[in-house]
Amino acid sequence: MSLDEVVEILNRILDNQDAILKILTEGQFKPMSQQVEQTQLGSPKTWQQALEEKNIDVNLLDWTQDESNIMPKKWMGDLWGVVNETLRGFGYTWMKDGKESHWSASGQPREQPRQQRDGQQDFTIKDPDSPATEGQLNYIRTLGGTPSPNLTKQQASDVIQNLLNYGDKTPKPRR
């Protein structure tokens, strides 16, 4: 499979994310604690039990009621790697987003808007359809991306956010 084919598949998934989320939220999705990881002895356990078996206090974490998102309460230091590997075994993905970083069962960022440093939610892009700024293009390169020609400010902003969340696994914007 070529890189172009992979990008096309990822773009189709992104185009259909609302339908995918609808399927996940209409009873066909089980909270992660109801899914099981098989131990070497074959006994089922929850992600909480798996962490406790590794002597990690689950009170270091917060999670949503449906357990679709798990957030560290504070800096975890060396424990982060053990927690990450354990949660990956239960299907969670680490979503890198500064102080809002978390593990997600769906592989999608949390629904709530990201809090900015000044306490305001989100931001508005002035002239979103105008060409991307040189600063945006440089930041995309700094994050390991390759900006497409003719990117708008809005598209560049979306690429930057995807690079922050997904690293080099980000699909390229469509032309």
Secondary structure, DSSP 8 states (H G I E B T S, - for coil): --HHHHHHHHHHHHHTHHHHHHHIIIII---GGGS----TT-----HHHHHHHTT--GGGEEE-TTSSEEEESS--TTHHHHHHHHHHTTT-EEE--GGG-EEESSSS--SS--B-TTS-BS---SSTTSB--HHHHHHHHHTT----TT-BHHHHHHHHHHHHHHGGG------
